[in-house]
């Protein structure tokens, strides 16, 4: 289990022209982004993945398909080199568990 200090997919809200413009400003052309649907997201379920890409044309197209829905936009923290996750204790915490019968126990190996 990975716990992040900062909010993932930080551009959040109802998909409208304002959110589209903020997304285009904050996600440089060529950088990977992911769009997730938040309207049915309740812990411990994961948010529904809608799409991803690395161009503004892809972003505009996928965004047009979710207009009016609650979304989160940002970079999937696992899309790039994941070594930063284990080497950034101020930003992430990784917990390892092993299942024993009907319960989970810390995996310290």
N, C-alpha and C positions, 0 to 999 in steps of 0.2 A: 504494500500500500504506500503510495506517495502522497504526502501532505505538503501543499504549497503555501508559502506565507502570503503571497499576493493573489488576488482574484485572477483566475484564468478566464480568457475570453472577455476582456474588460469593457469592450464596447457593447453595451447592453441596452435593450429597450425594444419598443415596437418598431419594426422595419418601416421607415418612412424616408422622405427626401433628406431630412436632417441627419439621420443615422447613416444614410448612404454617403453623404458628403463628409461626415466625420471619418468614416471608414476609408474613403479615398485619400483623405489627408494623412491619416495615421499609418496606413499600410503602403509603403513604397512599392512602386512597380517592380516586380521581380522577387519580392519577399512573399513567402508562403503565408496564407491565411486559412482559417477554418470558420465556417458558420455552423452554429449549433442551435437547435430549437429549444427554447426554455419553457414553453407553455405547459408541457406535461412533465417537467423535470422535478422530481421529488427524491431526496436522498432516501435510500442508498442507490436508486437507479441512476444511470448515466444519462446526460442530456442526449437527445437524438441528433446525430450528425446529419447535416444537410448537404454540405459540399465544401470543397477547398480548391485552391489553385494558387497561381502566382502572377496573374496579370489583372489589370484593372478591367479588361474586357470580360474575363471570367467572373470577376467579382460582381460587376454590374448585372450580368446574365443571371447568376445564381441569386443575387439579392432581389431581382425582379420577381423571382418565384416565391419569395417569402414576405412580400409586402403585406403589412397589416398583422404579422405574427410577431410574438416575442422571441427575440433571438439574442445570441451572444456571438461576438466576432473577435477573433484574435488569432494568435499563433498556437497551434497544438504544441505543448511543451515537449512532446516526444517525437516531433517531426525532424528535428535536427539531432546533432550529436548529443546523446544523453549523458555524457560524462560529467557535465556541469551539475547534474542533479545530485550525484554522489559527492561532489567536491564543493558544494555550496551549502554548508549547514545553516547559514543564516537565511537561506531562501527556501530550502526544502528539507523534509525529513522522510526517510524511507524506512518503513517498518516491514519486517519479514515475519510471516506466520506459517506454521505447518499444522495441518489438520491431524488431530489424534482422536479417532472415534467420532464423537458428536460435538467436539469443541476445537477451537484453534488455540495454539500455544505459540509464544515467541520462538522464532527460529534463529538461534544464535550461532549457527554454523557458518 
